[in-house]
């Protein structure tokens, strides 16, 4: 259930045809009452169902924080493990086309801070299906954050059921000189940055975080122990963010093995601009990621933006075509 679930656009196409297949009793629209409807989802979860509630934007779900943080996240603990709240909350995140400060926030660090909530950020279509199935079967409430620019990405996805474990990061590109940890869509930008770096003899290892809670410490530490450097690239604000957590982890566990201070590329700590003129200085692009990596390894290479300026500000990923 969710705003726009059965409409012709189907939440960026992700729910198209579900109502025709399963009927309006199982797939339906909701009124503009996010807090109340999250309570309905929680009530059905503790009654034995496994609801999936979808919000067109994480920003819209903020009025339901009481239900998520004070109720769903605490249910299992407060009842001594005798009760659980197996529910999935899908929320769309991401920028573009003048979305501005109230339609483009990425608040995974918020949710990851709350004990009792699991937080996933699938990047590939393969992981989106496998992680969603794992989330539905999980006994805990799971927040699934989906970047709006990922809906156009194509991948090989098995028709049969399969599961991608929650809480496991994935090495999507091997390297020896620096570890780059990407969050959600930024993983794709990190891969592009790694390709730029490879032309100058810098071999970057790229990790797709996939889960903000639980955080896969072992995969990150194993990589950083080999490369000696780590850069986290996030599409959220930097203060108290996931990059700070990874930097603290690396510094605390691998201080003597690091060849430089851990760094984070994230959004400036002010609200998201709407104007394309302002967004040009707000978001990290592949050449900027590559420049930070080059500086960290002391390579001396400098990369300049090679795309179309007007296009890059609002739609770096050319596969994205809407609807919103």
ChimeraX attribute file (.defattr): number of C-alpha atoms within 10 A of each C-alpha:
attribute: neighborCount
match mode: 1-to-1
recipient: residues
	/A:1	21
	/A:2	24
	/A:3	21
	/A:4	19
	/A:5	26
	/A:6	22
	/A:7	15
	/A:8	12
	/A:9	15
	/A:10	18
	/A:11	23
	/A:12	22
	/A:13	16
	/A:14	11
	/A:15	19
	/A:16	16
	/A:17	16
	/A:18	16
	/A:19	17
	/A:20	10
	/A:21	10
	/A:22	10
	/A:23	11
	/A:24	13
	/A:25	8
	/A:26	11
	/A:27	19
	/A:28	16
	/A:29	15
	/A:30	17
	/A:31	10
	/A:32	11
	/A:33	14
	/A:34	21
	/A:35	18
	/A:36	14
	/A:37	18
	/A:38	26
	/A:39	18
	/A:40	14
	/A:41	25
	/A:42	26
	/A:43	16
	/A:44	16
	/A:45	23
	/A:46	17
	/A:47	13
	/A:48	12
	/A:49	14
	/A:50	21
	/A:51	22
	/A:52	20
	/A:53	22
	/A:54	24
	/A:55	22
	/A:56	22
	/A:57	24
	/A:58	25
	/A:59	18
	/A:60	18
	/A:61	20
	/A:62	13
	/A:63	15
	/A:64	16
	/A:65	15
	/A:66	14
	/A:67	20
	/A:68	25
	/A:69	16
	/A:70	11
	/A:71	16
	/A:72	28
	/A:73	23
	/A:74	20
	/A:75	21
	/A:76	20
	/A:77	14
	/A:78	12
	/A:79	10
	/A:80	9
	/A:81	9
	/A:82	9
	/A:83	16
	/A:84	24
	/A:85	28
	/A:86	26
	/A:87	28
	/A:88	26
	/A:89	24
	/A:90	22
	/A:91	21
	/A:92	24
	/A:93	25
	/A:94	21
	/A:95	24
	/A:96	22
	/A:97	14
	/A:98	16
	/A:99	17
	/A:100	17
	/A:101	14
	/A:102	14
	/A:103	20
	/A:104	25
	/A:105	21
	/A:106	22
	/A:107	18
	/A:108	24
	/A:109	20
	/A:110	12
	/A:111	20
	/A:112	21
	/A:113	16
	/A:114	16
	/A:115	13
	/A:116	22
	/A:117	20
	/A:118	25
	/A:119	29
	/A:120	29
	/A:121	25
	/A:122	27
	/A:123	25
	/A:124	22
	/A:125	17
	/A:126	17
	/A:127	19
	/A:128	22
	/A:129	19
	/A:130	20
	/A:131	24
	/A:132	23
	/A:133	16
	/A:134	17
	/A:135	28
	/A:136	18
	/A:137	14
	/A:138	18
	/A:139	16
	/A:140	22
	/A:141	28
	/A:142	29
	/A:143	25
	/A:144	23
	/A:145	26
	/A:146	24
	/A:147	21
	/A:148	24
	/A:149	24
	/A:150	21
	/A:151	20
	/A:152	16
	/A:153	13
	/A:154	11
	/A:155	10
	/A:156	8
	/A:157	15
	/A:158	10
	/A:159	7
	/A:160	5
	/A:161	9
	/A:162	16
	/A:163	16
	/A:164	17
	/A:165	16
	/A:166	25
	/A:167	19
	/A:168	21
	/A:169	22
	/A:170	16
	/A:171	18
	/A:172	14
	/A:173	17
	/A:174	15
	/A:175	19
	/A:176	15
	/A:177	20
	/A:178	27
	/A:179	30
	/A:180	32
	/A:181	27
	/A:182	27
	/A:183	27
	/A:184	28
	/A:185	24
	/A:186	21
	/A:187	24
	/A:188	20
	/A:189	23
	/A:190	30
	/A:191	23
	/A:192	17
	/A:193	24
	/A:194	27
	/A:195	17
	/A:196	20
	/A:197	23
	/A:198	14
	/A:199	10
	/A:200	13
	/A:201	11
	/A:202	22
	/A:203	20
	/A:204	27
	/A:205	24
	/A:206	27
	/A:207	24
	/A:208	27
	/A:209	28
	/A:210	29
	/A:211	27
	/A:212	24
	/A:213	25
	/A:214	17
	/A:215	22
	/A:216	18
	/A:217	14
	/A:218	11
	/A:219	15
	/A:220	24
	/A:221	19
	/A:222	11
	/A:223	23
	/A:224	25
	/A:225	19
	/A:226	16
	/A:227	20
	/A:228	23
	/A:229	25
	/A:230	33
	/A:231	25
	/A:232	27
	/A:233	26
	/A:234	24
	/A:235	27
	/A:236	24
	/A:237	21
	/A:238	18
	/A:239	13
	/A:240	11
	/A:241	20
	/A:242	27
	/A:243	27
	/A:244	16
	/A:245	14
	/A:246	23
	/A:247	18
	/A:248	14
	/A:249	16
	/A:250	23
	/A:251	17
	/A:252	10
	/A:253	13
	/A:254	15
	/A:255	16
	/A:256	10
	/A:257	15
	/A:258	18
	/A:259	15
	/A:260	13
	/A:261	14
	/A:262	23
	/A:263	19
	/A:264	21
	/A:265	20
	/A:266	20
	/A:267	19
	/A:268	15
	/A:269	11
	/A:270	9
	/A:271	14
	/A:272	23
	/A:273	19
	/A:274	19
	/A:275	14
	/A:276	19
	/A:277	11
	/A:278	12
	/A:279	19
	/A:280	16
	/A:281	13
	/A:282	19
	/A:283	20
	/A:284	19
	/A:285	19
	/A:286	22
	/A:287	21
	/A:288	18
	/A:289	25
	/A:290	27
	/A:291	19
	/A:292	19
	/A:293	27
	/A:294	19
	/A:295	12
	/A:296	20
	/A:297	16
	/A:298	10
	/A:299	14
	/A:300	12
	/A:301	17
	/A:302	14
	/A:303	17
	/A:304	10
	/A:305	11
	/A:306	9
	/A:307	9
	/A:308	9
	/A:309	12
	/A:310	12
	/A:311	13
	/A:312	19
	/A:313	22
	/A:314	19
	/A:315	15
	/A:316	18
	/A:317	17
	/A:318	11
	/A:319	13
	/A:320	16
	/A:321	13
	/A:322	14
	/A:323	10
	/A:324	11
